[in-house]
Structure formats: structure tokens, C-alpha cells
Amino acid sequence: MKDRPIFAEPTLCESVLTRIRQHGLRVVGDVHGDLNAFRHAIATQRYVLQLGDLVDHGPDSAGVLEVMLDLIETQRGMFVLGNHDRKLGRALEGRRLRRDPPLEETLRQISLSAQDDLAQRAHEAIRHAPAWQRLNNIIFVHGGFHTTMLSSPPPPTGLDDMSPPLSRALFGETTSRMQPDGYPERRLSWINRIPAGITVYVGHDRRSYDGRPWHRTGRLGGKAVFMDLGAGKGGHLAWIDLNDF
């Protein structure tokens, strides 16, 4: 494996970067409470970088949180902040949110966990999860790319005030219209602003239904890889292994 410097935000310490150099990286898409699939995904010596939306919809969001927290605490993995993770973090702070049955079920599961401190530990992890992570010429983000991600670190927390880069990181690029399925209509014009030589791994948008991540190249030559294959919603959990860091 090549021994070359890794450009990284401060969320990755030197021991983690060493692990990535030695064993490589596994990028995991949206989990949405699919604990069995997540357990299969992390059965590796590679460092696990999960693209957000750990919770809601699937059968065991609390179990997924427990596994993710173990990965973080043993320096074997991390997640970037997804919109569902942010919603959970704000709920755990006691903020009043609109009625949301999947979130309510996640909170119920957390309350029943054998780990009495799961809510507190989950809140801390969500509060400190970066909204995006860069390694060399690769950017990992939940929703979509913003040019700010090329030169600036993410905000200290994604639970407070919203900014254009944070909104893009969490929600992608939306129009003012709703789709027939009740979800906001999303544009993908941000792909055309990815510079040549940069690859962006994202979740959030399920663009593929053939069991494989969806690859697109923008007008500048940059690439986007969509990793949400519908885990927790009747689909599958995707992961991709990356080497040569």
C-alpha cells in the first residue's frame, strides 16, 4: 500500500490514519436501523466510514447506534452526519420537533436499550459527527457536495445554526416541489461543480435499484458515487472498499 500523506480534517487522529494506510477503508451507505446488514458491513479489518442516516425506519436503530458507538470508541470507524441523525440529536436535546413516527420509534428503542447511557452517548456522538470528511481527493458527505468542502472543515457541530454548506451536506439540493412519494424533489446539479480529480461519496438519495451504487461524472470531470440502496426500507446496504491511501 502506498505510503503518502493523507489530507484529513481533525476528526481523524494519527492512529486512525495509520489504520487506514495499513488496512484500507470501507465506505458504508445509509443504514436506517438495519442492524443485521450493518453487522455484515463492519466485519472487516478496514476502517469503517459510514455516510450518515444510521437510524429510523429499520427494525433496530438502537442496536445500530450501539455498534457505531463501539466502532468510534475503539477507533475502528466513524460516521458523517445525516439528516436523520441530526433530527435524533436535536430530539435528544429536548427540542420540539414535528411529529415523526420513524423518529418516535427510534426514541422508543433507545429507551428500551440495555445500555442505560445510550441516549447520552448517542447524543455526544451525533453532536461531534462531522458534516463532511475529506481524505486526499475524496469527500465523504451524506447529502451533497458544496465547494466550501474543498477548503474548509465542517462546523464544530451540525445540531445548531444551518448554513448553505451544512444544508447541502445534510439534504442535498432541493427544489420547492414535492415528489409523488411525499419527499422533496432533489436536483443533482451540484455534481457539475465537483472539480476533476475529486470523487464525492454520498448517501441520502436512492438513485439505484439494481443493487449497485450509482456512479455519475459531472461537467468538470468530478465524480459522485451514490451509496443509498434502501437499507431499512426494503432495500440493501451498500459498501465499497477503498485502498492506496
Backbone bond lengths (Angstrom), bond angles and torsions (degrees), N, CA, C in turn:
res aa  C-N    CA-C-N  psi(-1)  N-CA   C-N-CA  omega(-1)  CA-C   N-CA-C  phi
1 M - - - 1.456 - - 1.525 109.52 -
2 K 1.294 119.44 135.45 1.453 123.12 -175.73 1.520 111.17 -63.87
3 D 1.348 114.73 139.46 1.461 120.41 178.27 1.516 108.24 -103.02
4 R 1.322 116.70 91.99 1.453 121.30 179.70 1.510 109.42 -136.62
5 P 1.337 117.88 157.16 1.464 120.37 -176.15 1.513 111.82 -61.56
6 I 1.313 114.99 146.73 1.466 121.35 175.81 1.516 108.26 -109.58
7 F 1.332 117.05 123.15 1.456 120.49 171.23 1.512 107.68 -79.57
8 A 1.312 117.48 123.57 1.463 119.74 -177.76 1.513 109.83 -148.00
9 E 1.329 115.99 151.54 1.443 120.85 171.15 1.526 109.23 -72.64
10 P 1.346 118.15 162.47 1.457 121.07 -174.42 1.524 114.91 -63.16
11 T 1.341 118.94 -7.46 1.458 119.48 -179.55 1.522 112.27 -68.28
12 L 1.323 118.60 -17.47 1.451 121.72 178.76 1.522 109.27 -107.03
13 C 1.337 116.79 116.84 1.459 121.08 -179.30 1.526 109.72 -82.41
14 E 1.319 115.99 171.50 1.456 120.33 -174.62 1.526 112.31 -63.20
15 S 1.329 117.73 -35.66 1.462 119.57 179.24 1.529 111.32 -65.11
16 V 1.332 116.54 -35.11 1.465 120.03 176.55 1.523 110.31 -69.21
17 L 1.326 117.48 -42.52 1.456 120.39 178.61 1.530 110.65 -61.89
18 T 1.332 116.39 -36.71 1.465 120.08 176.81 1.523 110.45 -63.31
19 R 1.332 116.88 -42.45 1.467 120.31 178.24 1.525 110.93 -61.36
20 I 1.327 116.60 -41.72 1.460 120.35 179.54 1.524 110.14 -63.53
21 R 1.333 117.40 -42.45 1.460 120.24 178.16 1.524 111.51 -61.94
22 Q 1.328 116.48 -38.59 1.461 120.89 -175.23 1.523 113.10 -79.41
23 H 1.324 116.69 -40.54 1.463 120.26 -170.99 1.529 114.47 -115.11
24 G 1.336 117.64 -13.36 1.449 119.48 -176.68 1.525 112.17 89.38
25 L 1.328 115.20 -175.91 1.464 122.33 -172.44 1.525 109.30 -128.43
26 R 1.327 116.62 139.49 1.456 121.83 172.22 1.524 109.10 -114.44
27 V 1.318 116.97 119.48 1.462 122.99 178.95 1.520 107.84 -95.52
28 V 1.330 116.91 124.84 1.460 122.47 -175.05 1.527 109.19 -117.78
29 G 1.305 116.43 133.70 1.460 121.57 -178.98 1.515 113.77 -78.83
30 D 1.329 116.64 -170.06 1.463 123.74 -178.16 1.530 110.18 -55.85
31 V 1.338 116.31 130.91 1.460 121.69 -177.19 1.529 111.34 -97.95
32 H 1.313 117.63 -44.58 1.469 123.16 178.28 1.534 113.03 49.85
33 G 1.327 116.01 49.53 1.452 120.04 171.89 1.511 115.86 77.42
34 D 1.334 118.89 9.64 1.471 122.05 179.48 1.532 108.59 -87.24
35 L 1.328 116.21 83.69 1.462 121.85 -172.04 1.527 111.87 -65.01
36 N 1.317 119.05 -44.33 1.463 120.38 -177.89 1.525 111.57 -60.03
37 A 1.320 116.61 -43.99 1.460 119.87 178.82 1.521 110.87 -65.81
38 F 1.329 117.02 -38.54 1.458 120.15 -179.07 1.529 110.44 -65.71
39 R 1.319 116.98 -38.84 1.467 120.00 177.41 1.528 110.89 -60.70
40 H 1.333 116.64 -40.53 1.468 119.35 176.21 1.529 110.48 -63.93
41 A 1.321 117.01 -40.56 1.459 121.23 -176.36 1.525 112.51 -64.48
42 I 1.312 117.60 -33.99 1.468 119.95 -175.55 1.525 112.35 -93.96
43 A 1.333 117.97 5.11 1.467 120.84 178.29 1.526 108.83 -78.77
44 T 1.315 115.93 73.01 1.457 122.42 -173.72 1.515 109.55 -158.32
45 Q 1.337 115.90 157.45 1.462 121.54 172.45 1.526 111.00 -83.16
46 R 1.316 116.76 -10.88 1.458 120.65 -178.94 1.527 111.12 -70.09
47 Y 1.323 115.70 155.35 1.465 120.49 171.27 1.526 107.37 -73.26
48 V 1.323 116.26 134.65 1.463 122.34 -176.31 1.523 110.22 -99.16
49 L 1.320 116.32 123.58 1.457 121.51 174.57 1.522 107.34 -118.55
50 Q 1.331 115.57 110.25 1.465 121.66 -174.92 1.521 108.83 -99.00
51 L 1.322 117.35 141.93 1.464 122.61 -168.92 1.526 115.20 -91.72
52 G 1.323 118.18 20.11 1.452 119.85 174.74 1.520 113.45 93.69
53 D 1.337 115.19 170.03 1.468 123.52 -172.81 1.527 110.50 60.85
54 L 1.310 114.74 59.47 1.456 121.71 174.82 1.522 111.43 -69.33
55 V 1.326 116.75 -30.72 1.465 120.86 -164.71 1.530 112.50 -117.47
56 D 1.361 113.91 173.70 1.467 125.20 175.84 1.535 111.77 80.16
57 H 1.310 115.12 145.94 1.461 126.50 174.99 1.522 113.87 80.64
58 G 1.340 119.20 -51.77 1.451 121.72 -175.47 1.518 113.02 -75.51
59 P 1.341 117.17 177.65 1.463 121.17 -171.16 1.519 115.60 -77.10
60 D 1.350 119.25 -19.35 1.463 118.69 -172.66 1.529 111.40 -147.29
61 S 1.320 115.81 69.66 1.459 120.17 177.99 1.524 111.41 -65.31
62 A 1.329 117.08 -36.27 1.467 120.11 178.80 1.523 110.06 -62.82
63 G 1.331 117.25 -43.24 1.455 120.60 178.37 1.520 112.19 -62.81
64 V 1.327 117.13 -39.60 1.462 121.06 177.19 1.527 109.96 -62.06
65 L 1.327 117.26 -43.07 1.462 120.31 177.99 1.524 111.11 -61.39
66 E 1.317 117.17 -42.37 1.462 120.65 179.65 1.525 110.74 -60.02
67 V 1.326 116.51 -44.18 1.460 120.60 179.59 1.524 110.98 -65.70
68 M 1.338 117.00 -43.86 1.455 120.36 -179.27 1.521 111.47 -63.85
69 L 1.327 117.06 -40.70 1.460 120.38 178.76 1.522 110.83 -63.43
70 D 1.324 117.16 -37.21 1.461 120.06 176.94 1.524 110.70 -64.38
71 L 1.328 117.30 -41.09 1.467 120.40 177.06 1.521 111.25 -60.79
72 I 1.325 116.42 -43.61 1.464 120.41 -179.72 1.525 110.81 -64.41
73 E 1.317 116.05 -47.14 1.468 120.29 -174.00 1.520 112.61 -69.86
74 T 1.333 117.77 -23.65 1.463 121.33 176.61 1.525 111.76 -100.41
75 Q 1.326 117.08 10.73 1.464 124.04 178.22 1.530 112.26 56.67
76 R 1.334 116.24 38.13 1.459 121.36 176.85 1.524 112.26 -109.15
77 G 1.332 117.27 -2.52 1.442 118.13 -179.73 1.515 112.51 -174.57
78 M 1.343 115.31 170.83 1.455 122.91 178.66 1.522 107.43 -155.39
79 F 1.333 116.11 169.92 1.465 119.96 171.85 1.509 108.80 -135.46
80 V 1.327 115.85 149.10 1.460 120.17 169.59 1.523 107.38 -91.01
81 L 1.299 116.06 155.49 1.453 121.65 -172.16 1.527 111.56 -71.91
82 G 1.330 116.05 128.18 1.454 121.88 172.24 1.519 110.79 -105.29
83 N 1.323 117.66 166.51 1.460 120.17 -178.26 1.526 111.84 -64.92
84 H 1.339 118.17 -33.78 1.465 119.70 177.91 1.526 111.25 -72.34
85 D 1.332 117.12 -34.90 1.463 120.37 175.89 1.524 110.17 -65.25
86 R 1.324 116.02 -42.26 1.467 119.87 179.23 1.526 111.13 -62.31
87 K 1.333 116.35 -42.11 1.460 120.14 179.71 1.526 110.51 -62.15
88 L 1.343 116.12 -41.73 1.462 119.80 177.11 1.523 111.00 -64.10
89 G 1.325 117.42 -44.29 1.459 120.21 179.45 1.512 112.45 -59.14
90 R 1.312 117.06 -41.44 1.462 120.38 179.31 1.529 110.83 -68.96
91 A 1.342 117.24 -36.40 1.464 120.13 176.33 1.533 110.69 -64.33
92 L 1.332 116.87 -39.98 1.460 120.82 179.96 1.526 112.06 -68.18
93 E 1.324 116.49 -19.72 1.471 120.78 174.07 1.527 111.90 -82.17
94 G 1.329 116.61 -6.91 1.455 120.62 -179.40 1.510 114.56 90.53
95 R 1.326 117.25 11.83 1.464 119.72 179.80 1.530 109.69 -73.41
96 R 1.299 116.08 145.23 1.459 121.11 179.02 1.518 108.81 -81.34
97 L 1.336 115.72 124.57 1.452 122.25 -179.69 1.519 110.12 -122.86
98 R 1.316 116.05 160.99 1.459 119.63 175.39 1.528 110.37 -63.81
99 R 1.331 116.09 153.79 1.453 119.78 -179.15 1.526 109.96 -58.53
100 D 1.325 115.17 132.28 1.453 121.27 -174.92 1.526 108.09 -147.11
101 P 1.352 118.43 97.11 1.468 120.24 -176.23 1.528 114.85 -55.06
102 P 1.352 120.70 -43.97 1.473 118.05 177.83 1.524 112.98 -60.41
103 L 1.328 117.39 -41.14 1.459 120.66 177.20 1.518 111.02 -64.44
104 E 1.310 117.04 -41.87 1.462 120.17 179.07 1.522 111.33 -61.50
105 E 1.330 117.32 -37.40 1.459 120.54 177.58 1.527 110.73 -68.75
106 T 1.322 117.26 -39.42 1.467 120.07 176.17 1.523 110.96 -60.87
107 L 1.321 117.43 -44.15 1.468 121.07 178.76 1.524 110.66 -63.33
108 R 1.331 116.82 -37.51 1.461 119.88 177.82 1.531 110.52 -64.03
109 Q 1.321 116.24 -44.69 1.460 119.95 179.08 1.525 111.47 -61.59
110 I 1.314 116.83 -40.50 1.470 120.21 178.30 1.521 110.28 -62.76
111 S 1.332 116.60 -40.53 1.470 120.03 -179.05 1.521 112.14 -65.14
112 L 1.346 117.37 -24.03 1.462 121.70 -179.21 1.527 113.11 -95.56
113 S 1.326 117.29 -1.45 1.459 120.59 -176.93 1.527 111.24 -63.65
114 A 1.330 115.87 145.68 1.462 120.63 175.21 1.520 111.37 -69.01
115 Q 1.320 117.25 -17.68 1.462 121.14 176.79 1.528 108.48 -88.40
116 D 1.316 116.26 103.60 1.464 121.00 -173.89 1.526 112.84 -61.20
117 D 1.319 116.79 -27.86 1.460 120.38 -176.66 1.521 112.54 -98.50
118 L 1.340 117.83 15.58 1.460 120.05 -176.09 1.524 111.74 -60.11
119 A 1.322 118.23 -43.03 1.465 120.38 -178.60 1.528 111.00 -60.84
120 Q 1.316 116.87 -43.79 1.467 120.68 -179.31 1.526 110.97 -66.40
121 R 1.321 116.68 -45.10 1.467 120.32 -178.70 1.529 111.02 -67.67
122 A 1.331 116.25 -38.71 1.461 119.64 178.02 1.520 110.77 -64.17
123 H 1.329 116.47 -42.15 1.463 119.61 179.15 1.524 110.99 -61.17
124 E 1.330 117.31 -43.49 1.467 120.72 179.55 1.523 110.61 -62.04
125 A 1.329 116.38 -43.81 1.463 119.53 -179.56 1.523 111.32 -64.61
126 I 1.321 116.85 -42.85 1.459 120.33 179.48 1.521 110.54 -65.94
127 R 1.320 116.31 -41.15 1.472 119.59 -179.40 1.526 111.87 -61.77
128 H 1.323 117.29 -32.81 1.458 120.72 -176.82 1.527 113.33 -100.82
129 A 1.324 117.76 -0.08 1.469 119.78 178.04 1.531 109.60 -67.31
130 P 1.315 118.39 131.08 1.467 119.56 179.33 1.520 111.32 -71.59
131 A 1.316 115.58 147.97 1.470 119.75 177.75 1.521 111.40 -75.56
132 W 1.321 117.18 -21.60 1.465 121.39 171.38 1.522 108.31 -155.24
133 Q 1.316 115.44 160.62 1.461 122.42 -179.09 1.516 108.69 -139.33
134 R 1.325 115.85 132.00 1.457 119.40 178.49 1.522 110.81 -116.49
135 L 1.328 115.83 134.90 1.460 123.57 171.45 1.521 107.34 -128.57
136 N 1.328 115.97 113.36 1.455 120.50 -177.72 1.521 111.08 51.38
137 N 1.314 117.72 -118.46 1.474 121.39 -176.53 1.527 112.48 -99.59
138 I 1.335 116.48 22.53 1.462 120.88 -179.95 1.525 109.17 -121.95
139 I 1.325 116.54 136.20 1.460 122.57 175.22 1.528 107.99 -118.31
140 F 1.325 115.33 131.91 1.459 122.61 177.86 1.523 107.70 -111.16
141 V 1.328 116.88 124.35 1.458 121.21 -176.48 1.523 108.29 -154.95
142 H 1.311 116.88 153.92 1.460 119.07 -175.52 1.518 112.95 -74.97
143 G 1.336 117.26 -53.19 1.452 120.11 -166.46 1.505 117.04 -100.71
144 G 1.331 117.84 -44.04 1.458 119.93 -176.17 1.506 111.66 -179.31
145 F 1.311 115.89 164.90 1.463 123.79 -175.37 1.520 111.93 -88.60
146 H 1.333 115.62 141.16 1.466 123.96 171.16 1.524 107.03 -130.34
147 T 1.323 117.71 141.65 1.462 120.00 -175.22 1.533 112.64 -60.60
148 T 1.329 118.08 -23.98 1.462 121.27 176.09 1.530 111.42 -57.09
149 M 1.321 116.99 -30.26 1.461 121.06 -176.53 1.521 112.72 -65.84
150 L 1.337 117.07 -16.18 1.455 120.49 179.54 1.524 112.42 -74.86
151 S 1.316 116.94 -25.57 1.467 119.11 -171.30 1.518 114.94 -129.61
152 S 1.323 118.12 -10.25 1.465 119.91 -173.76 1.525 110.87 -126.89
153 P 1.336 116.46 146.49 1.461 119.48 173.77 1.519 110.34 -73.35
154 P 1.318 118.05 162.54 1.470 120.65 177.21 1.519 110.37 -70.06
155 P 1.332 118.36 164.34 1.464 120.42 176.88 1.527 110.42 -63.20
156 P 1.344 117.73 157.17 1.471 120.89 -178.28 1.525 113.05 -56.12
157 T 1.313 117.14 -32.69 1.460 121.45 174.54 1.515 109.10 -146.25
158 G 1.321 115.37 148.66 1.456 119.40 177.52 1.506 113.50 -98.60
159 L 1.348 117.53 9.81 1.461 120.76 -175.97 1.522 113.22 -92.21
160 D 1.318 117.17 -9.95 1.464 119.48 -175.16 1.525 110.82 -102.31
161 D 1.325 117.75 -132.20 1.463 121.39 -173.04 1.523 111.97 -62.84
162 M 1.333 115.02 144.03 1.458 121.92 179.66 1.527 109.56 -89.63
163 S 1.313 116.44 141.56 1.458 123.51 174.52 1.522 107.72 -128.78
164 P 1.343 119.07 164.41 1.473 119.20 178.85 1.528 113.71 -56.86
165 P 1.349 120.28 -44.72 1.468 117.78 177.81 1.523 112.75 -64.45
166 L 1.345 117.78 -38.69 1.461 120.05 179.37 1.523 110.87 -66.75
167 S 1.324 116.97 -41.27 1.465 120.69 177.50 1.526 110.69 -60.12
168 R 1.336 116.19 -43.40 1.463 119.32 178.86 1.532 110.42 -64.38
169 A 1.333 115.99 -40.99 1.467 120.44 -179.15 1.521 111.63 -61.78
170 L 1.326 117.34 -37.03 1.459 121.51 -175.02 1.528 113.26 -89.01
171 F 1.320 116.60 -38.93 1.463 120.52 -168.51 1.522 114.82 -119.11
172 G 1.318 118.25 -5.00 1.450 119.55 -173.98 1.515 110.50 74.00
173 E 1.317 116.53 -146.33 1.470 122.49 -177.41 1.520 107.75 -122.07
174 T 1.318 116.25 113.66 1.461 120.46 -173.90 1.520 111.50 -110.05
175 T 1.328 115.16 156.89 1.458 121.79 170.58 1.526 106.95 -97.94
176 S 1.285 117.08 -174.97 1.469 120.88 177.12 1.522 112.09 -89.78
177 R 1.344 116.98 3.93 1.460 120.71 -175.26 1.530 110.96 -101.73
178 M 1.330 115.01 156.76 1.461 121.92 176.01 1.523 109.37 -106.75
179 Q 1.320 116.12 145.77 1.457 121.84 177.24 1.532 110.13 -84.21
180 P 1.328 118.31 164.42 1.472 120.67 178.46 1.534 113.38 -57.69
181 D 1.346 117.21 -27.22 1.463 119.30 -179.68 1.523 113.30 -80.89
182 G 1.348 116.62 1.36 1.456 120.28 177.41 1.512 114.85 91.53
183 Y 1.328 117.36 -2.83 1.462 121.11 178.86 1.528 109.79 -95.82
184 P 1.344 117.15 153.26 1.465 119.23 178.28 1.526 111.77 -61.60
185 E 1.302 115.88 143.93 1.460 120.92 174.90 1.528 108.62 -72.40
186 R 1.325 115.97 134.17 1.459 120.67 -176.64 1.516 110.61 -118.74
187 R 1.338 115.09 140.72 1.456 121.24 174.38 1.519 108.74 -99.66
188 L 1.325 115.60 158.18 1.458 120.66 177.77 1.527 111.72 -120.01
189 S 1.330 116.85 24.92 1.467 119.28 -179.33 1.521 112.02 -65.29
190 W 1.352 117.56 -18.74 1.469 119.33 177.69 1.521 111.97 -62.28
191 I 1.332 117.92 -22.94 1.461 120.09 177.67 1.525 110.84 -60.63
192 N 1.333 116.57 -34.65 1.466 120.60 -178.28 1.518 113.20 -72.88
193 R 1.322 117.86 -6.23 1.471 121.15 177.38 1.528 112.54 -102.93
194 I 1.316 117.51 2.65 1.460 120.32 176.34 1.531 108.50 -78.71
195 P 1.337 118.10 122.94 1.471 119.20 -178.09 1.526 111.82 -67.38
196 A 1.322 115.65 156.87 1.455 121.23 174.42 1.525 109.51 -57.95
197 G 1.312 116.24 139.89 1.455 121.06 -179.76 1.506 114.63 91.12
198 I 1.346 117.28 -8.73 1.466 121.91 179.19 1.526 109.20 -107.22
199 T 1.334 115.61 134.26 1.459 121.64 173.70 1.519 109.13 -117.16
200 V 1.325 116.73 133.15 1.465 122.71 -179.21 1.523 108.55 -114.20
201 Y 1.327 115.96 121.36 1.465 122.03 174.62 1.522 108.45 -96.97
202 V 1.332 116.55 125.17 1.465 121.33 -176.69 1.531 110.34 -132.48
203 G 1.327 115.03 161.33 1.456 122.56 170.27 1.517 108.72 -114.62
204 H 1.338 116.39 -132.99 1.469 124.41 168.05 1.522 114.42 69.65
205 D 1.333 117.63 -59.13 1.468 122.38 -178.55 1.511 110.07 -94.60
206 R 1.325 117.14 120.33 1.466 118.93 172.93 1.521 108.64 -86.22
207 R 1.319 115.25 102.28 1.463 121.18 -178.14 1.527 112.66 -105.10
208 S 1.334 117.20 -10.45 1.453 120.97 -177.52 1.524 110.35 -120.11
209 Y 1.330 115.67 139.65 1.462 121.78 176.36 1.530 111.25 -126.81
210 D 1.339 116.83 16.34 1.461 120.20 -179.67 1.522 112.01 -107.06
211 G 1.335 117.59 12.21 1.454 121.04 177.81 1.511 114.99 83.51
212 R 1.342 117.50 5.51 1.464 121.54 -179.26 1.532 109.98 -126.32
213 P 1.344 117.65 142.73 1.468 119.47 175.31 1.529 111.13 -55.51
214 W 1.328 115.06 152.97 1.466 122.70 -174.55 1.526 108.53 -100.83
215 H 1.322 118.01 120.81 1.463 123.61 -176.82 1.528 109.71 -105.44
216 R 1.341 115.84 134.59 1.458 120.76 175.65 1.531 110.13 -139.59
217 T 1.339 115.87 144.30 1.460 122.38 176.67 1.517 108.71 -113.64
218 G 1.351 116.67 131.92 1.451 121.50 -178.05 1.521 112.89 -87.42
219 R 1.316 116.14 179.00 1.474 121.83 -175.68 1.514 112.72 -65.38
220 L 1.346 117.57 -28.80 1.467 120.07 179.24 1.520 112.66 -85.65
221 G 1.315 116.90 -5.26 1.453 120.69 179.97 1.513 114.46 101.07
222 G 1.334 117.39 -7.43 1.454 120.34 176.19 1.520 111.62 -72.80
223 K 1.331 115.82 160.08 1.462 120.12 -173.70 1.526 111.32 -123.34
224 A 1.328 115.11 148.85 1.462 122.57 174.19 1.524 108.41 -125.65
225 V 1.338 115.75 138.08 1.463 121.74 177.90 1.523 107.45 -123.69
226 F 1.329 116.56 116.79 1.466 122.71 -177.20 1.528 108.79 -94.01
227 M 1.345 115.22 121.67 1.462 121.46 -170.03 1.529 114.37 -106.33
228 D 1.321 118.47 -2.36 1.467 120.34 -179.67 1.528 109.22 -81.65
229 L 1.339 115.64 112.46 1.465 120.41 177.39 1.524 111.71 -113.74
230 G 1.339 116.97 18.41 1.457 120.34 170.93 1.515 115.56 90.34
231 A 1.327 118.43 21.05 1.464 119.88 176.37 1.519 110.21 -57.12
232 G 1.326 117.02 140.32 1.455 121.99 -178.50 1.512 114.17 78.97
233 K 1.333 116.68 -7.44 1.461 121.66 -178.60 1.526 110.92 -127.33
234 G 1.314 115.79 25.15 1.446 119.78 179.94 1.512 114.98 96.11
235 G 1.342 117.07 -2.59 1.461 121.40 179.53 1.516 111.81 -104.48
236 H 1.318 115.39 -148.00 1.457 121.31 -174.51 1.525 110.55 -122.85
237 L 1.325 115.45 164.75 1.460 121.98 174.50 1.519 108.65 -101.30
238 A 1.324 116.54 127.15 1.466 121.27 -178.21 1.519 110.66 -101.79
239 W 1.329 114.83 146.62 1.462 119.09 166.89 1.519 109.39 -146.48
240 I 1.330 114.71 153.00 1.462 122.92 -179.76 1.520 107.61 -132.49
241 D 1.333 117.46 135.93 1.460 122.50 178.08 1.517 110.00 -97.61
242 L 1.331 115.17 131.40 1.456 122.14 179.36 1.522 109.34 -117.39
243 N 1.339 116.16 142.71 1.458 122.09 -178.68 1.528 110.57 -126.61
244 D 1.325 115.54 -175.57 1.476 123.50 170.31 1.510 113.20 62.35
245 F 1.337 117.09 46.28 1.470 120.18 172.32 1.527 109.16 -92.69
